[in-house]
Amino acid sequence: MKMSIRKLLTLFTALAAFSQAALAVVYPLPAKNSRLIGENIQITIPADSTLPLESFAAQYQMGLSNMMEANPGVDPYLPLPGSTLTIPHQLILPDTPREGIIVNSAEMRLYYYPKGSNTVVVLPIGIGQLGKDTPSNWVTSVQRKKDGPTWTPTAKMREEYAAEGEIIPAVYPAGPDNPMGLYALYVGRLYAIHGTNANFGIGLRVSHGCVRLRADDIKYLFDSVPVGTRVQFINEPVKATVEPDGSRYLEVHNPLSANEEELKSKEPVPIIFSEAVGKTLMDPSVDQNEVKSAVDARLGFPVRVG
């Protein structure tokens, strides 16, 4: 998804009032030897709809990137009335411990495994801009929680905003106008999982490195996640699984641009398989043509390849 973030944010600021709140998507956990969960659904856009894609993303608990990957060519400003949208509710669980919080920046999703529930809650997120990246390959914990966080932008942040013609205060007080929203879970000295004061930016690279959630989602996490909960940050655009019946699935997302050259290029960011994914796809039962199609399409939901 290589579109002007500024153009998208301008549109969604104007249309944010149309976004609809949605309850968290909760999946029953599969057996330990299975990682495939959920089912995709199809919806038809009402004939008289004037809503942007963000509105449908919010309604079905998706990020904007999830919806754009699953629906190639869709107009994010005004999806065609009467057309069909795929809601990518089928997922492959990350290849991590089923514990605490897992943040996968590449798919812009947060997974929360409530202790003792045998379920996983999946929430869409916004992440750090290029050069202000959300961490990856990091295991930490929720160190504290704050109802009504304040935000103190650094001097460098204030300079960056000033260069764009916006003067921001040295400290944002707690309240609905705070860019961190109404709740925050702090996972280190520099990072937090927090809310937002806007109904856009979920599924986009818009933050200074923190993880951003819609208001209802951060409220859910604030109420549900204990201090001390394990938090793991990963950046895995490709997931693969071998299911108990021997079937093999591949889920491919657009990798995050690692530099300005990749960001501005018209060519897609190259896909690199991890050792575990490569091993799954080397089995003789795997149709390599299906693998190539999945990599080329990058639909962001599981595709059976064997």
C-alpha positions in Angstrom: 0.0 0.0 0.0 1.9 3.0 -1.3 -0.4 6.0 -1.0 0.1 9.5 0.4 -0.4 9.2 4.1 -1.2 13.0 4.2 -3.9 12.6 1.6 -5.5 9.7 3.5 -5.4 11.4 6.9 -6.9 14.6 5.4 -9.8 12.6 4.1 -10.3 10.5 7.2 -10.2 13.5 9.4 -13.2 14.9 7.6 -15.1 11.7 7.6 -14.0 10.2 11.0 -17.5 10.9 12.4 -18.8 8.1 10.2 -16.6 5.4 11.7 -18.4 2.8 13.8 -17.2 1.3 16.9 -16.8 -2.5 17.0 -16.4 -5.1 19.7 -13.0 -6.9 20.0 -12.7 -10.0 17.7 -12.3 -13.0 20.0 -11.3 -16.4 18.6 -11.3 -19.7 20.4 -7.7 -21.1 20.4 -7.1 -24.0 18.1 -5.2 -27.1 19.3 -1.5 -26.6 20.0 -0.6 -28.2 16.6 -2.9 -25.8 14.7 -2.5 -22.1 14.1 -5.4 -21.4 11.6 -8.3 -19.4 13.1 -11.4 -17.7 11.9 -13.2 -17.4 8.5 -13.3 -14.6 6.0 -16.6 -12.9 5.3 -18.0 -11.0 2.4 -20.1 -7.9 2.6 -21.8 -5.8 0.0 -21.4 -2.1 0.1 -24.9 -0.4 0.3 -26.0 1.1 -3.0 -26.4 4.6 -1.3 -23.1 4.4 0.6 -20.9 7.5 0.7 -18.6 6.1 3.4 -14.8 5.7 3.1 -13.1 2.3 3.5 -12.0 3.4 7.0 -15.6 3.2 8.1 -16.0 -0.4 7.1 -12.6 -1.2 8.6 -13.7 0.2 11.9 -17.1 -1.6 11.8 -15.5 -5.0 11.2 -12.5 -4.5 13.6 -9.9 -4.1 10.8 -7.1 -1.7 10.1 -7.0 0.2 6.8 -4.0 -1.8 5.6 -5.9 -5.1 6.3 -8.8 -4.0 4.1 -6.7 -2.7 1.3 -4.6 -5.9 1.1 -7.6 -8.1 1.1 -9.4 -6.0 -1.5 -6.8 -5.0 -4.2 -7.8 -2.0 -6.2 -10.4 -0.8 -3.8 -10.9 3.0 -3.6 -10.0 4.0 0.0 -11.9 7.2 -0.3 -15.2 5.9 -1.7 -15.5 2.1 -2.2 -17.8 1.4 -5.1 -21.5 1.1 -3.9 -22.9 -2.3 -4.7 -19.4 -3.9 -4.8 -18.2 -6.7 -2.5 -15.6 -6.4 0.2 -13.6 -9.2 1.8 -13.3 -8.9 5.5 -10.1 -10.9 6.3 -11.1 -12.5 9.6 -9.2 -15.7 8.9 -5.7 -15.6 10.3 -2.6 -17.7 11.0 -1.5 -17.1 14.6 2.1 -15.8 14.9 4.6 -18.5 15.7 5.2 -17.3 19.2 4.2 -18.4 22.7 0.5 -18.1 23.2 0.9 -15.7 26.1 0.3 -12.1 26.9 0.5 -9.6 24.1 2.0 -10.1 20.6 2.5 -7.1 18.4 3.1 -7.9 14.8 4.0 -4.6 13.1 4.1 -6.1 9.6 0.4 -7.1 9.7 -0.6 -4.2 12.0 -2.3 -6.4 14.5 -2.1 -7.0 18.2 -2.8 -10.4 19.7 -3.8 -10.8 23.3 -4.1 -14.1 25.0 -6.2 -13.6 28.2 -4.8 -16.0 30.8 -6.9 -19.1 31.4 -9.5 -18.2 28.7 -8.3 -20.5 25.9 -9.0 -17.5 23.5 -7.1 -14.9 21.6 -8.3 -11.3 21.0 -7.1 -9.7 17.8 -7.0 -5.9 17.5 -5.9 -3.7 14.6 -3.2 -1.1 15.4 -1.3 1.9 14.0 2.5 1.8 14.2 5.6 4.0 13.9 6.5 6.0 10.8 9.5 5.1 8.8 12.5 6.2 10.8 10.4 6.2 14.0 9.7 2.5 13.9 7.8 0.4 16.4 10.2 -2.0 18.0 10.7 -5.6 16.7 12.4 -8.6 18.1 11.8 -7.4 21.6 10.3 -9.1 24.6 9.3 -6.9 27.5 6.3 -6.5 29.8 3.5 -4.1 30.8 5.3 -2.0 33.4 2.5 0.3 34.4 -0.9 1.5 33.2 -2.3 5.0 33.1 -5.9 6.2 33.0 -5.7 9.7 31.5 -2.1 9.8 30.3 -0.3 13.1 29.5 2.0 13.4 26.5 5.3 15.3 26.6 6.7 15.6 23.0 10.4 15.8 22.7 12.1 19.0 21.5 12.8 17.2 18.2 9.1 16.3 17.8 8.1 19.9 18.4 10.6 21.0 15.8 9.3 18.5 13.3 5.7 19.7 13.8 6.8 23.4 13.6 8.5 22.6 10.2 5.1 21.4 9.0 3.5 24.6 10.2 1.9 23.2 13.4 2.9 24.5 16.9 2.3 21.9 19.6 2.4 22.4 23.4 5.3 21.2 25.5 2.8 19.0 27.4 -0.5 17.7 26.3 -2.8 17.4 29.4 -4.9 14.3 30.0 -8.2 14.4 28.2 -10.0 13.6 24.9 -7.7 16.0 22.9 -4.6 14.1 24.0 -3.0 12.3 21.0 -2.4 9.3 23.3 -6.1 9.0 24.0 -7.6 8.2 27.3 -5.6 5.1 28.3 -2.0 3.8 28.0 -0.1 0.7 28.8 3.6 1.5 29.2 6.0 -1.2 27.9 9.3 0.6 28.3 10.9 4.0 29.0 10.1 5.1 25.4 7.1 3.1 24.2 3.5 2.6 25.1 0.4 0.9 23.8 -2.2 3.7 23.8 -5.3 5.2 22.3 -5.8 8.1 20.0 -7.8 11.3 19.8 -8.8 10.5 16.2 -10.8 7.8 14.4 -8.2 7.2 11.7 -4.6 6.0 11.5 -5.3 2.4 12.5 -3.6 0.3 9.9 -1.2 3.0 9.0 2.4 4.1 9.9 1.5 7.3 11.8 3.0 7.2 15.3 6.4 8.1 16.7 7.0 4.4 17.5 4.2 3.6 19.9 1.3 1.3 19.2 -2.0 3.1 18.6 -5.5 1.6 19.0 -9.0 2.8 18.6 -10.7 4.1 21.7 -12.8 1.0 22.5 -9.8 -1.3 22.0 -7.4 0.4 24.3 -10.2 0.7 26.9 -10.6 -3.1 26.6 -6.9 -3.7 27.0 -6.6 -1.3 29.9 -9.4 -3.1 31.8 -8.2 -6.6 30.9 -4.4 -6.7 30.8 -2.6 -6.9 34.2 0.7 -5.1 34.9 3.5 -7.5 34.4 1.9 -9.1 31.3 4.5 -10.4 28.8 4.7 -8.3 25.6 6.5 -9.5 22.5 7.1 -7.3 19.4 7.7 -9.0 16.1 7.9 -7.9 12.4 6.7 -10.9 10.4 5.0 -10.2 7.1 4.8 -13.9 6.1 3.3 -16.7 8.2 2.8 -20.3 7.3 1.2 -23.3 9.1 0.9 -27.1 8.7 -2.6 -28.0 10.0 -3.4 -31.3 11.8 -4.9 -32.7 8.5 -1.6 -32.0 6.7 -2.9 -29.0 4.8 -0.5 -26.1 4.5 -1.5 -22.4 4.4 0.5 -19.3 3.6 -0.4 -15.7 4.7 1.5 -12.9 3.1 1.4 -9.2 4.0 3.2 -6.3 2.4 6.5 -5.9 4.3 7.2 -2.6 5.9 9.4 -0.3 3.8 12.8 -0.2 5.5 14.1 3.0 3.9 13.0 5.9 1.8 14.0 4.2 -1.4 11.7 1.3 -0.7 8.9 3.7 0.4 9.0 5.7 -2.8 9.6 2.8 -5.2 6.8 1.6 -7.4 8.1 -1.9 -7.0 6.8 -4.0 -4.1 9.1 -4.6 -1.1 10.8 -8.0 -1.6 9.5 -11.0 0.3 12.0 -12.9 2.3 10.9 -16.2 3.9 12.1 -17.0 7.4 13.7 -20.4 8.0 10.5 -21.7 9.6 8.3 -20.5 6.7 10.7 -21.9 4.1 10.8 -25.3 5.8 7.0 -25.4 5.7 6.9 -24.6 2.0 9.6 -27.0 1.0 7.3 -30.0 1.5 6.6 -32.0 -1.8 2.8 -31.5 -1.2 3.1 -27.7 -1.6 2.1 -26.3 -5.0 4.9 -23.8 -5.7 2.6 -22.0 -8.3 0.2 -21.3 -5.5 3.0 -20.0 -3.3 4.1 -17.7 -6.1 0.5 -16.5 -6.5 0.2 -15.8 -2.8 3.4 -13.9 -2.7 2.5 -11.8 -5.7 -1.1 -11.1 -4.5 -0.2 -10.4 -0.8 -3.8 -10.5 0.2 -3.1 -10.6 4.0 -5.1 -13.7 4.7 -4.3 -17.4 4.6 -4.2 -19.2 1.2 -4.0 -22.9 1.0 -0.9 -24.0 -0.9 -0.7 -27.7 -0.1 
